């Protein structure tokens, strides 16, 4: 089927209704996965007390989620390209459920908690790529950056639910019961996938059969597809830009931000969680709007360059002052979320700059850079906090805003590096 005919077919009203149903199923799973990912940000102090651990240890245990998530993207994309979505999504939800229940284990053993985070990371590795893969299968290409942004919006909604509401939940039922609740919520997501996700459409099966011509060559086809994307220098440039724009979320909002806000503003944990959630709110609003503008203009690189510039300036505004009001922190984080949200167009840019039969692999390579590098930065931030606390100790002990500020300065440095890299990125050719 010609590309033009396939695009027309995907735009047909009957197909569009099924497409939205398929996307909603997978996007809700991404919302749930992001909710589970962010929960530790409101219980960092509780975890330190429960396991008698310092910032480095807790940062590493929670960061294991990202460390396993990142490399798995390399094979998850190829799995979707070869096997489709349904079975992979079902298995991944089950793994997240197991991880939640392991994290809730009543024994004060940080190794069991860390194993639970590994299970969550393995299962979650299938969520975002699965959602984008389903979008590329069912929707015309003119809608993909918008849908990538809308997917991110749902992820940010999951993160917001894991902030102030979960902070309050932890106070009411303790952190272990909160993990049990998170596991129970996953059963609803599993039921939705089982009942509502449609089978792979006929045109995708034809594409699959054209490229994956026999089981005999499955391994060689996987390797050749992976190498084809990996050998493209644009994949790594786009991946690094996507990573640095996502780092304020994965390093600040997902874990260390609430503690920094408490110290720099004097706010309570619930107030700090509300302010921290403004970064997610900015992404929630900015991702679909700027994704749609990126689709309309077809200028992926320009959006990403400006995103790096404004993100760098806003991060410096957040970290350099020694005292900020809670309102100021919330406002800066909200604008920062909007400024960094064009990151969602990185996934579609890499799809457009790589072969069409490797859509999920192209998305996966970008997500590998994001989650692996971002995941390594989360425990590295804990190491820097502990290092700074020894160099500049407090008389009363514990951590101060200065310790967090020193560690978090790696964020504006990273976004500035992203700006430099953006000048080497190509604009996708829409006519090719």
Secondary structure as GFF3:
##gff-version 3
##sequence-region A 1 432
A	DSSP	alpha_helix	3	11	.	.	.	ID=ss1
A	DSSP	alpha_helix	13	38	.	.	.	ID=ss2
A	DSSP	three_ten_helix	39	42	.	.	.	ID=ss3
A	DSSP	alpha_helix	44	51	.	.	.	ID=ss4
A	DSSP	alpha_helix	55	83	.	.	.	ID=ss5
A	DSSP	alpha_helix	86	103	.	.	.	ID=ss6
A	DSSP	alpha_helix	110	124	.	.	.	ID=ss7
A	DSSP	alpha_helix	127	138	.	.	.	ID=ss8
A	DSSP	three_ten_helix	141	143	.	.	.	ID=ss9
A	DSSP	alpha_helix	144	160	.	.	.	ID=ss10
A	DSSP	pi_helix	161	165	.	.	.	ID=ss11
A	DSSP	alpha_helix	166	196	.	.	.	ID=ss12
A	DSSP	alpha_helix	202	211	.	.	.	ID=ss13
A	DSSP	three_ten_helix	215	217	.	.	.	ID=ss14
A	DSSP	alpha_helix	218	230	.	.	.	ID=ss15
A	DSSP	alpha_helix	233	247	.	.	.	ID=ss16
A	DSSP	pi_helix	248	256	.	.	.	ID=ss17
A	DSSP	alpha_helix	257	265	.	.	.	ID=ss18
A	DSSP	alpha_helix	269	297	.	.	.	ID=ss19
A	DSSP	alpha_helix	300	319	.	.	.	ID=ss20
A	DSSP	alpha_helix	326	340	.	.	.	ID=ss21
A	DSSP	three_ten_helix	341	344	.	.	.	ID=ss22
A	DSSP	alpha_helix	345	352	.	.	.	ID=ss23
A	DSSP	three_ten_helix	356	358	.	.	.	ID=ss24
A	DSSP	alpha_helix	359	391	.	.	.	ID=ss25
A	DSSP	alpha_helix	401	408	.	.	.	ID=ss26
A	DSSP	alpha_helix	410	422	.	.	.	ID=ss27
###
